[in-house]
Amino acid sequence: MVLRERKRTLPQNAKLWACLQDIADQCELVINGRPQKASKEDWKQVFTAALARENRMALGLDGGVVVLGTSTSRMRKTEFSDLLEMIHAYGAEHGVHWSDPALAAFGKYPEAA
């Protein structure tokens, strides 16, 4: 019998996207050397790369560099919790005001942390 840690939960996923939306709405990301608004998907890539402490890159079809993302759907529950904690810490450091959807996810799914 092999015991495996469970993968991230749907409540964790709901919390992730609510928090990423708040960060995307309120923070800027330096892209190509210039601070600018970025999508929640871009922010997800930034946080998952920071969690993994590595940047996976590939040579693009046109010869440019493509940064390869990390799938959160394959993350273990504890790894996903670490990701959420990192996002919350970033939000606190940057004065993010959590929206009603994010706060609702905090209250509705306390186990998602």
N, C-alpha and C positions, 0 to 999 in steps of 0.2 A: 504494500500500500504506500503510495506516494502522497505526501501532504504538500499542497501548494498554497501559497498565500493567494487570497482572493484578489481579483482585479478590481479596479476602481468601480465605484458604484454610480448609479444614475443620479442620486442626490449630490454626490461630489461633482459630477459633471455639470449639473445645473448651477451649482455654486461657482464653479470655475468660470463659466461663460458670463454670469452676471458680474463677477468681479473684473474680468477682462474688459467688459464693455465700459465699466466705470473708469478704468485706467485709460482706455483708448479715448474716452470723452474728455478726460481731465489732464492727461500728461502728454508730453512730446517725447519722441524717440529720435535720436540722431541717425538719419539715413543719408548715406552719401555725403557725410560731413555737415549736414544741415538739420537743425532741430525742426521737427514737423510732426503733425498728427499722423498716427498710424492705426491700422485696423486692429481689432481684437485678435484676429488671426496672426498678425505680425507680432503682437505682444506675446501671444502664446508661444511662438517660436523663440522669442528672446528669453522667456522664463524657463522653457524646457531645456534650452541650451545651457542656461546658467545652472540648472539643477543637475544636468549630466556632466557639467564642467568640461564639455568638449563641443567643438563645432565640426560637424561633418560636412565636408564640401566635395563637390564633384565638378568635373569639367562639363560645362553646358554644351549643347549641340552647336552653338555658334562660337564656341571657344571661350566664352565667359565663365565666371564662377557661379555655381548654384549652391546655396546652403541647404542641406537636407534637414528636414524637420524630424521631430520625435513624435510618435503617436502616443497620445495620452490614453487612448482606449486600451492599450496593452500594458499600461502601468499597473503595478501592484497597488493595493489600497494604501499601504503605508507610504509608498513613494509619491502617490497622488496627494496624500495629506501633507507631505513635505513641500510639494509644489504650491498648494494652497497657502501654507504658512509663509512661504517666500513671497507670494503675491500680496498677502495681507501686510507683511513687514514693509514691502516696497510702498504700498499704499499709505501706510502710516508715516513713513519717512517723507513722502511727497505730498502730504496733505489731501489725499483723496477722500472725498465725501461719498460714502457708500450709498447707492440709490436704494429705493424701496425694493426692487427685485433682489438686489444683493442682500439687503437686510432681511428680507423675507426668507431667502435661502439659508441665512445664518440661523434664523429662528425655527424654520420648518425642518431643517436637516442638521441639527447640532452634531450628529454623528458623521457628517461629511467632512469635518475638519481633520 
